[in-house]
């Protein structure tokens, strides 16, 4: 699978085409896992990448290539690619404005969903956990330049990423605010967050916000990343 993906990337780079068409062809190496046009795969693990902030996508591609995020397939696919190539790929997927499918209904009990909603909208002052909305925007659709949306993501993916931050398997550039937050969450909080978030519909206008109404509650590298 890895070898086939690398061969596909090289073939697309070398083929003749216009700039827009060539970028779309290059992106096919990503859609095998991330779904057609980067809309997310049906298995619930590979996330949607269409419409995410370009700076966020670029930083994640660098993180996989350089070892701050660990997934062998992504690392092998990206290892031979330059920073400029990854930047172009990130900008391509960020430019896609595509509708979201309706979320699956939540099957969790009312207490779990209430806890998830509390964490997302208000946080937990006793644990020094800020509201998710304080960083990801009131509409949870992300904030430029590099804060991603939390809506429209599969529950399994949300569980996996929060768990990876909590265990140190996923890292961001310092200051890594998400790692700090994940380690402060109580038992069951990750499941509550993923249950509530994955059951919320994505608003019609799902573009990331230009800015936050107030400063982030924690120092976070994602707020300053630009490309």
C-alpha positions as CSV (number, residue, x, y, z in Angstrom):
1,X,0.0,0.0,0.0
2,X,2.8,2.4,1.0
3,X,4.8,1.6,-2.1
4,X,1.8,2.0,-4.4
5,X,1.0,5.4,-2.9
6,X,4.6,6.6,-3.3
7,X,4.6,5.5,-7.0
8,X,1.3,7.3,-7.5
9,X,2.7,10.5,-6.1
10,X,5.8,10.4,-8.3
11,X,3.7,9.7,-11.3
12,X,1.4,12.6,-10.7
13,X,4.3,15.0,-10.1
14,X,5.9,14.0,-13.4
15,X,2.8,14.0,-15.5
16,X,2.0,17.0,-17.6
17,X,-1.1,19.1,-16.7
18,X,-2.3,22.5,-15.9
19,X,-1.6,23.8,-12.4
20,X,-5.2,23.2,-11.1
21,X,-5.6,19.9,-12.7
22,X,-2.1,18.8,-11.5
23,X,-2.9,19.7,-7.9
24,X,-6.2,17.7,-8.0
25,X,-4.3,14.7,-9.4
26,X,-1.6,14.9,-6.8
27,X,-4.3,15.0,-4.1
28,X,-5.6,11.6,-5.2
29,X,-2.8,10.0,-3.1
30,X,-4.6,11.4,-0.1
31,X,-8.2,10.6,-1.0
32,X,-7.7,6.8,-0.8
33,X,-7.8,7.2,3.0
34,X,-9.4,10.6,3.5
35,X,-12.3,10.0,1.2
36,X,-13.2,11.6,-2.1
37,X,-12.2,15.2,-2.2
38,X,-11.0,14.8,1.4
39,X,-14.5,14.6,2.8
40,X,-13.5,11.9,5.4
41,X,-13.6,8.1,5.1
42,X,-16.6,6.0,6.2
43,X,-14.6,3.9,8.6
44,X,-14.7,6.7,11.3
45,X,-10.9,7.0,11.7
46,X,-9.5,9.1,8.9
47,X,-10.7,12.7,9.3
48,X,-12.1,15.2,6.8
49,X,-9.3,17.5,5.5
50,X,-11.4,19.5,3.0
51,X,-11.9,23.1,4.2
52,X,-9.5,22.9,7.1
53,X,-7.2,26.0,7.6
54,X,-4.2,25.7,5.3
55,X,-1.7,26.5,8.0
56,X,-3.2,23.7,10.2
57,X,-3.0,21.2,7.4
58,X,0.5,22.2,6.5
59,X,1.6,21.9,10.1
60,X,0.1,18.4,10.4
61,X,1.8,17.2,7.2
62,X,5.1,18.5,8.6
63,X,4.4,16.7,11.9
64,X,3.8,13.4,10.2
65,X,6.8,13.7,8.0
66,X,9.1,14.9,10.8
67,X,7.9,12.4,13.5
68,X,5.8,14.6,15.9
69,X,2.7,12.6,14.8
70,X,3.2,8.9,14.4
71,X,1.6,6.9,11.7
72,X,3.8,4.8,9.5
73,X,1.8,5.2,6.3
74,X,1.7,9.0,6.4
75,X,5.3,9.2,7.4
76,X,6.4,7.0,4.4
77,X,4.2,8.8,2.0
78,X,5.4,12.3,3.0
79,X,9.1,11.6,3.7
80,X,10.3,12.4,0.1
81,X,8.2,15.5,-0.3
82,X,9.4,19.1,0.1
83,X,8.0,21.8,2.4
84,X,6.8,23.7,-0.7
85,X,5.0,20.6,-2.0
86,X,3.3,20.1,1.3
87,X,2.3,23.7,1.4
88,X,0.7,23.5,-2.0
89,X,-1.2,20.3,-1.0
90,X,-2.5,22.0,2.2
91,X,-3.7,25.0,0.3
92,X,-5.5,22.8,-2.2
93,X,-7.5,21.0,0.4
94,X,-8.1,24.2,2.4
95,X,-9.7,25.7,-0.7
96,X,-12.4,23.0,-1.0
97,X,-15.8,24.3,0.2
98,X,-17.9,21.2,0.3
99,X,-21.1,20.2,2.2
100,X,-21.0,17.9,5.2
101,X,-23.2,14.8,5.7
102,X,-25.6,14.9,8.6
103,X,-24.1,13.5,11.8
104,X,-25.0,10.1,13.2
105,X,-27.4,10.4,16.2
106,X,-25.9,10.1,19.6
107,X,-26.6,6.8,21.4
108,X,-25.0,7.8,24.7
109,X,-26.9,8.5,28.0
110,X,-28.0,12.0,28.8
111,X,-25.3,12.5,31.6
112,X,-22.5,11.7,29.2
113,X,-23.8,14.1,26.5
114,X,-24.3,16.8,29.2
115,X,-20.7,16.4,30.4
116,X,-19.4,16.7,26.8
117,X,-21.5,19.8,26.1
118,X,-20.3,21.3,29.4
119,X,-16.6,20.8,28.5
120,X,-17.1,22.1,25.0
121,X,-19.0,25.3,25.9
122,X,-17.8,26.1,29.4
123,X,-14.8,23.8,30.3
124,X,-14.0,22.6,33.8
125,X,-12.5,25.3,36.0
126,X,-11.7,22.8,38.8
127,X,-9.4,20.9,36.4
128,X,-8.1,24.0,34.7
129,X,-9.7,22.9,31.4
130,X,-10.9,25.8,29.2
131,X,-13.9,25.5,27.0
132,X,-13.1,24.0,23.6
133,X,-15.0,27.0,22.1
134,X,-12.5,29.4,23.7
135,X,-9.9,28.2,21.2
136,X,-11.8,26.5,18.3
137,X,-14.3,29.3,18.0
138,X,-17.9,29.8,19.3
139,X,-19.2,27.9,16.3
140,X,-16.5,25.2,16.6
141,X,-15.5,25.6,12.9
142,X,-11.9,26.6,13.6
143,X,-10.0,29.9,13.6
144,X,-7.4,31.2,11.2
145,X,-4.6,30.7,10.8
146,X,-4.2,27.2,12.2
147,X,-6.9,26.2,14.7
148,X,-9.0,23.3,13.2
149,X,-12.8,22.7,13.4
150,X,-14.1,20.3,15.9
151,X,-17.4,19.6,14.1
152,X,-17.8,17.1,11.3
153,X,-15.2,14.7,12.7
154,X,-15.8,11.0,13.4
155,X,-16.1,9.9,17.0
156,X,-13.4,7.3,16.7
157,X,-11.0,9.9,15.3
158,X,-11.7,12.3,18.1
159,X,-11.1,9.6,20.7
160,X,-7.9,8.5,19.1
161,X,-6.4,12.0,18.9
162,X,-7.3,13.1,22.4
163,X,-6.0,9.8,23.7
164,X,-2.8,10.2,21.7
165,X,-2.2,13.7,23.2
166,X,-2.9,12.4,26.7
167,X,-0.4,9.6,26.3
168,X,2.2,11.7,24.5
169,X,1.9,9.8,21.2
170,X,0.9,13.0,19.4
171,X,2.8,16.2,19.9
172,X,2.6,19.7,18.6
173,X,5.2,22.5,18.6
174,X,5.7,24.1,22.0
175,X,3.7,25.4,23.7
176,X,1.6,22.3,23.2
177,X,-1.7,23.4,24.8
178,X,-3.7,20.4,23.6
179,X,-1.3,18.0,25.4
180,X,-1.7,20.0,28.6
181,X,-5.5,20.0,28.3
182,X,-5.8,16.3,27.4
183,X,-3.8,15.3,30.5
184,X,-6.1,17.4,32.7
185,X,-9.3,15.7,31.5
186,X,-11.0,13.3,34.0
187,X,-11.8,9.7,33.4
188,X,-14.6,9.5,30.9
189,X,-14.2,13.0,29.7
190,X,-12.6,12.1,26.3
191,X,-15.6,9.8,25.6
192,X,-18.0,12.5,26.6
193,X,-16.4,15.1,24.4
194,X,-16.3,12.8,21.4
195,X,-19.9,11.7,21.9
196,X,-21.3,15.2,22.0
197,X,-19.1,16.8,19.3
198,X,-19.6,14.0,16.8
199,X,-23.4,14.3,17.1
200,X,-23.5,18.0,16.3
201,X,-24.5,19.2,12.8
202,X,-22.0,21.4,10.9
203,X,-23.5,24.9,10.2
204,X,-24.1,25.8,6.6
205,X,-21.3,28.4,6.7
206,X,-18.5,26.2,8.1
207,X,-15.5,28.3,7.2
208,X,-13.0,29.0,10.0
209,X,-13.4,32.3,11.8
210,X,-11.0,35.1,11.1
211,X,-10.2,35.7,14.7
212,X,-11.3,34.9,18.3
213,X,-13.2,37.6,20.3
214,X,-10.7,37.4,23.1
215,X,-7.2,35.9,23.7
216,X,-6.8,32.2,24.1
217,X,-6.9,31.0,27.7
218,X,-3.6,29.1,27.3
219,X,-0.4,29.8,25.3
220,X,-0.7,27.7,22.2
221,X,1.6,27.3,19.2
222,X,-1.3,26.8,16.9
223,X,-2.4,30.4,17.2
224,X,0.8,31.8,15.9
225,X,1.5,29.4,13.0
226,X,1.5,31.0,9.6
227,X,2.6,30.0,6.2
